[in-house]
Amino acid sequence: MALLDIKSDFKIYDDNPDLAYFDSASTTLVPTVTTDTINKFLGYTVASARRGAHKYTVRASALVEKVRGNLATFLNTDSNQISFQKSIPSAVGSFALGYDWTGNNKNQIIIGQSEEHSVMVALQRAAQILNLQLDLIPVSVEGILDLEAFAGLISNNTGLVAVGETAIGLGVRNPIEKISQIAHENGAILITDATRSIAFDTINPEKSGVDVLVFSGNIGLMGAPGLAIQCIEKELGANHHPAILGGSAVTNVDPTTFDIAFQPDKFESGMLNIPAIVGLGTSLSYLSDLKSKDMSSHLHGLASHLLSQLNDIPSLVCYGNPSKNNTIFGFNLGNGNDISCHDVALFLDEADISVRSGLLCAHPLIKPISSEGFIQVSLHAYNTLSDVDRLIESLSLIAEQLV
């Protein structure tokens, strides 16, 4: 197993060298090279992109387009299919509300039960506003989507299908290519949130059949918070008109009319978060270097070690069907009623061990498994075997004393 030792690359460990950080599926730590890039931009450029002719705005625009190109290479797609978004909910909501439901003779949205609220609630709200039918693809207790039920729900009336690549809390990987096939056979568009897998197993939108791919810049990819990415299929992007417009997303504005810009500009309304964008470019390079050092083997080793240790705690209940391929693990001590997952998280925090607890912004997925939620441990490249051992020792002590 290849072992990475990169904690010195993150300033947070300077402040707390004993930190064992296991909340990367919520917010991933940002390397110093990225914060340095952001600080340099704020100190020496700072100007908005596409909003002027002076040298600073030209420089900012060039930086944005360079990162757009880097993302296109990362996803093996064209740069004009990449747009920078304020958030996943705003991207998904703008797409759903801008879709021509009447012209396409569609009236149904189908969402995987395992979707995180960023996608699920945005589409629920769109369905409320537009008076659309909304259906969920059910999941098993292991978090596996019921494809037979999906095939029974979908029809030629289905406009959008939303299924993420990796389920929050459980780490279950969904069969995106098969889901895409079923969606396309019925003339539906597939929206996929790849936030929790994009850093580890890069998805190829064209190969997988995803029409609208979204992901966060700060989860997995080690970018700064406040930035999401959308990658849209070329023909769909050329013909689609997003609901949220403004700024460089429009041209030739008159008192009562406007023209919509070409992609990707039309998907980027308002002010771009350029500091986060330029920082993401540095994070992509940093992540690429980690992959060249066999980050995958490092993570598999950590996951195998963690899973074997979790299984040795008699009172611990692990959810889903975890394996060494997981970076996300969900569990409770006891049945979830013996001790609250939040209490466990607080006890761990006292030992400088950070985990996520609760319903994890995925209530329809988590509540049927554990009504009060559970603990989520998520791994990234900066975690070590020592981190895992400290986590297990603390969990074992809590279990012995309180369960």
Rosetta blueprint (number, residue, H / E / L):
1 M L
2 A L
3 L L
4 L L
5 D L
6 I L
7 K H
8 S H
9 D H
10 F L
11 K L
12 I H
13 Y H
14 D H
15 D H
16 N L
17 P L
18 D L
19 L L
20 A E
21 Y E
22 F L
23 D E
24 S L
25 A L
26 S L
27 T L
28 T L
29 L L
30 V L
31 P L
32 T H
33 V H
34 T H
35 T H
36 D H
37 T H
38 I H
39 N H
40 K H
41 F H
42 L H
43 G H
44 Y H
45 T L
46 V L
47 A L
48 S L
49 A L
50 R L
51 R L
52 G L
53 A L
54 H L
55 K H
56 Y H
57 T H
58 V H
59 R H
60 A H
61 S H
62 A H
63 L H
64 V H
65 E H
66 K H
67 V H
68 R H
69 G H
70 N H
71 L H
72 A H
73 T H
74 F H
75 L H
76 N L
77 T L
78 D L
79 S H
80 N H
81 Q H
82 I E
83 S E
84 F E
85 Q E
86 K L
87 S L
88 I H
89 P H
90 S H
91 A H
92 V H
93 G H
94 S H
95 F H
96 A H
97 L H
98 G H
99 Y L
100 D L
101 W L
102 T L
103 G L
104 N L
105 N L
106 K L
107 N L
108 Q E
109 I E
110 I E
111 I E
112 G E
113 Q L
114 S L
115 E L
116 E L
117 H H
118 S H
119 V H
120 M H
121 V H
122 A H
123 L H
124 Q H
125 R H
126 A H
127 A H
128 Q H
129 I H
130 L H
131 N L
132 L L
133 Q E
134 L E
135 D E
136 L E
137 I E
138 P L
139 V E
140 S L
141 V L
142 E L
143 G L
144 I L
145 L E
146 D L
147 L H
148 E H
149 A H
150 F H
151 A H
152 G H
153 L H
154 I L
155 S L
156 N L
157 N L
158 T E
159 G E
160 L E
161 V E
162 A E
163 V L
164 G L
165 E L
166 T E
167 A L
168 I L
169 G L
170 L L
171 G L
172 V L
173 R E
174 N L
175 P L
176 I H
177 E H
178 K H
179 I H
180 S H
181 Q H
182 I H
183 A H
184 H H
185 E H
186 N L
187 G L
188 A L
189 I E
190 L E
191 I E
192 T E
193 D E
194 A L
195 T L
196 R L
197 S L
198 I L
199 A L
200 F L
201 D L
202 T L
203 I L
204 N L
205 P H
206 E H
207 K H
208 S H
209 G L
210 V L
211 D L
212 V E
213 L E
214 V E
215 F E
216 S E
217 G L
218 N L
219 I L
220 G L
221 L L
222 M L
223 G L
224 A L
225 P L
226 G L
227 L L
228 A E
229 I E
230 Q E
231 C E
232 I E
233 E L
234 K H
235 E H
236 L H
237 G H
238 A H
239 N H
240 H L
241 H L
242 P L
243 A L
244 I L
245 L L
246 G L
247 G H
248 S H
249 A H
250 V E
251 T E
252 N L
253 V L
254 D L
255 P L
256 T L
257 T L
258 F L
259 D E
260 I E
261 A L
262 F L
263 Q L
264 P L
265 D H
266 K H
267 F H
268 E L
269 S L
270 G L
271 M L
272 L L
273 N L
274 I H
275 P H
276 A H
277 I H
278 V H
279 G H
280 L H
281 G H
282 T H
283 S H
284 L H
285 S H
286 Y H
287 L H
288 S H
289 D H
290 L H
291 K H
292 S H
293 K L
294 D L
295 M H
296 S H
297 S H
298 H H
299 L H
300 H H
301 G H
302 L H
303 A H
304 S H
305 H H
306 L H
307 L H
308 S H
309 Q H
310 L H
311 N L
312 D L
313 I L
314 P L
315 S L
316 L E
317 V E
318 C E
319 Y L
320 G L
321 N L
322 P L
323 S L
324 K L
325 N L
326 N L
327 T L
328 I E
329 F E
330 G E
331 F E
332 N E
333 L E
334 G L
335 N L
336 G L
337 N L
338 D L
339 I L
340 S L
341 C H
342 H H
343 D H
344 V H
345 A H
346 L H
347 F H
348 L H
349 D H
350 E H
351 A L
352 D L
353 I E
354 S E
355 V L
356 R E
357 S E
358 G E
359 L L
360 L L
361 C L
362 A L
363 H H
364 P H
365 L H
366 I H
367 K L
368 P L
369 I L
370 S L
371 S L
372 E L
373 G L
374 F E
375 I E
376 Q E
377 V E
378 S E
379 L L
380 H L
381 A L
382 Y L
383 N L
384 T L
385 L H
386 S H
387 D H
388 V H
389 D H
390 R H
391 L H
392 I H
393 E H
394 S H
395 L H
396 S H
397 L H
398 I H
399 A H
400 E H
401 Q H
402 L H
403 V L
